[in-house]
Structures are given as structure tokens and as C-alpha cells.
Amino acid sequence: MTTYSVLRKNQEATIEVKGHANYAEYGHDIVCASISTVCIYTANLIEKLNLSYNIIDLVCDEGYFRLQVKTTDVTANAIFENLEYTLEEISKQYPKYLTYKK
């Protein structure tokens, strides 16, 4: 199962995604592919927009993704909120495979 968490503190917001969905065998897992796609898309968008790494902290590894926004920058926060919304929508469709961890 994949879990994600969201933490907001002062002017910082963090999303952390961990694990594998295990919806299907490797190479056929549409839930894991969806989660990976939205995370990689987010990382690519941050890079494409040249958002400064002093306001964004990004880790993207096998089975682990973390995005930390350290600012009130409108663009950075919009990217963060889009990722949060998309993960929430995936978890509504596949609650056994992606869950929000408080």
C-alpha cells in the first residue's frame, strides 16, 4: 500500500509519498503508475519553471517522494496544492491502495 501525508507549518508545506500500491504485479499496477506519474510530473514542472531550490526541497526515489515548499510563492503553492488534490482523488478511487496518513 502507498501512503501519503501532508504537513503544514508556518510558511512551509510538505507532501510525503511512501511505498508501492500493490494493486497488480509490477509493470501492470495502474495505481502505482498513476501515483508515480503525478509525482514525476510535479518534479518535472518544478524543474521546467526553474523554481529556486531555496524555496523547494524535492526528493524523488524508488518508492519515495517528498515535496517541501518553503515559501508563500503563488506558483510553488499552486503546484503543491495540485499534487495534494490529485493524490486525494486517486485515493478516493483506490482507497485500499493509496491512503492519507495523518
N, C-alpha and C positions, 0 to 999 in steps of 0.2 A: 504494500500500500504506500502511496505517496501522501505526505503531509505538507501543509504549508502553514506558515504563521505570519502575522503582521504585528509589528510593534511600532507605536508612535510615541515619541518622547521629545518634547520641546520642538525644535525645528528639524528633527530627524525622523525618518520613517524607514523601516526595514521590512522586506519580504524575504522569507527563507523557505525554500522548497527542498524536501529531502525524500529520497527513496525511489522505488520503482513501483509502478501501478500494479503489475502482475495481472492485468486484465486478460492477456493472452501470452503465448510464448514469444520469446524475443524475435523481433522482426515482424510481428503481426499484432503488436499491442497498440491499438489505436489511441488508448487513453494516455499511455506513456508518450507516444508520438505527439499528441496534442499538447501535453504539458511541456515537453522539450521544445516544440516549435514556438510556443508563446514565449518561453524563456529566452531562447536564442534570438528570436525576433526582437525582443526587448533589448538584449545586449547589442545586437547589430544597429538598432536605431540610436542607441546612446553613442555608439562609435561614429555612425554616419553624421549625427548632428554635432559632433565634436564637443560634447558636453565635458566640461572640465572634470578631471578626476579628483579635484579637491572638493567637489560637491557631490560626486557619485563614487560609491565603492561597489565594485561588481566582482563577484566570484562565480565562475561557470565551469563546473567539473562534472564528471560522470556521477549521476545520481544526486547532485547537489548544486543549488543555485541560490545566490544571495544578492539582493539589490538593496543598497542603503543610499538614501537621498538625504544629504546633509544641508538642506537649504530650503528657502521658500520660493525658489525659482519656478515660475509657472510651467515651463516646458518639462523640467525634470519631474515635477509633481504630477503632471498630466500623464507622463509615461508610467510612473509608479501606480497611479490610480487605474490606468488601463490594464496593467498586469494584474492588479488585485481583482478587478471586476471580471476579467477573463478567467482567472483561476476559480473564482466563485461560481461562475456559470458552468465550468467543466465539472466542478464538484456537485452541483445540483443535478447534472445529468448522470454522473457516475459516482454517487456517494460512497460506494464500497471500495473505490479505488483511489479517490482523492478526497482528503478531509482537511478541514480547517482545524488547526491545533492552537488552542488558546494558551 
